[in-house]
Amino acid sequence: MVGKTTRLHWKPVAIVSLLAALVTFVPRLQIADTFGQNPVMRICDIKGNISRNGERIYHVPGGEWYEKTHINPIRGERWFCSEPEARAKGWRRSLH
């Protein structure tokens, strides 16, 4: 039928899954604190991963495990904007 619009019916599970995928695979943008000056946008592309034994390890772009590492915020994993930030919060750099 011409002009008929198809309407998508989103289920809550689908919405949560979509949001989880975005959080996992898209580096976060962060507005840097500039003390009232012009805000600066930064791409936070360092992945903070928690190993099976609970060790907090960060991975930088180009690192051996970077592409294979997925961030799961529910487990406490996160993105960092710089290596000094990751180290200051108690994470260590990946050995590879």
N, C-alpha and C positions, 0 to 999 in steps of 0.2 A: 504494500500500500504506500503510495506517495505521500510524503510529509509526516509519516508516523515516526514518533520519537521512541527509541528504546530506552527504558529507564533501568539503571542498575540498582539492584537491591543489595546493599552491603551488609554483611553480617558482622557483629562485633569481633568475632575471631579473625575475619579477613582484615579488618582495619588494624587490629593489634599486630597481625603478622606483617602487614605492609610497613607499619611504623618500625617494627623490630628490624626489618630488612634495611630500611633507610638508616637507622642508627648504627647498624653493624657495618655497612659498606660505604657510607658517605663520610669523608672526613668532616669534622665539625668546624664551623666558623665561630670565631670568638671575637667579641668586641673588647679590645684591650682597654684597661683602665688608664685613662690619660689625665686624670685629675682636673676635669672640667674643660679640657682642651678638645680639639676635634677627635672624635673616636676613631680608632684604627681597627680595621678588620684584619684578622689573621686566620690563616688556614691551619688547623690543628691536625696534622697528619702523622703524628707519632702514636703508635698503637701500644697501649698499656694492657698487657695480657697477664692473666694469673695462671700459672702452671698447675698441673695435677697435684703437685705436692704443696701448693699454696704460695710458691715463690712469685713475686711481682717483677715481671720482666717487660721492658719496653723494646719495641722494634721500630727502626727508622726506615724510611723509603729506600729501596735498593738493597736492603738487608736480605739474607737468604730466606728467612721465614716471614718476611713482611707480607707478601701476597697471600700466603697460606694462613695467616693469622686473622681471625675474626673476633671482633669486640662484642662482648655480651655484658651490657651494663647491669643486668640483673645479678651477675656473679661478681660485680665490683670492678669489672674491666672498664677502661676509659681511654679517651684520646688526650694527648698532650700537645701543646704548641711548641715546646722546646725541650731539649735534653736537660738543661738545668732545672726546668720545672719538674720533669719526671724524677730526677735524682733527689730534688728537694722534698718530694712527697714519698720517698723511700723505695723507688723502683730502680732496678739496675738494667744496664744495656744488655741486649742479647749478645751471646758470645759469637754468633755467626751472622 
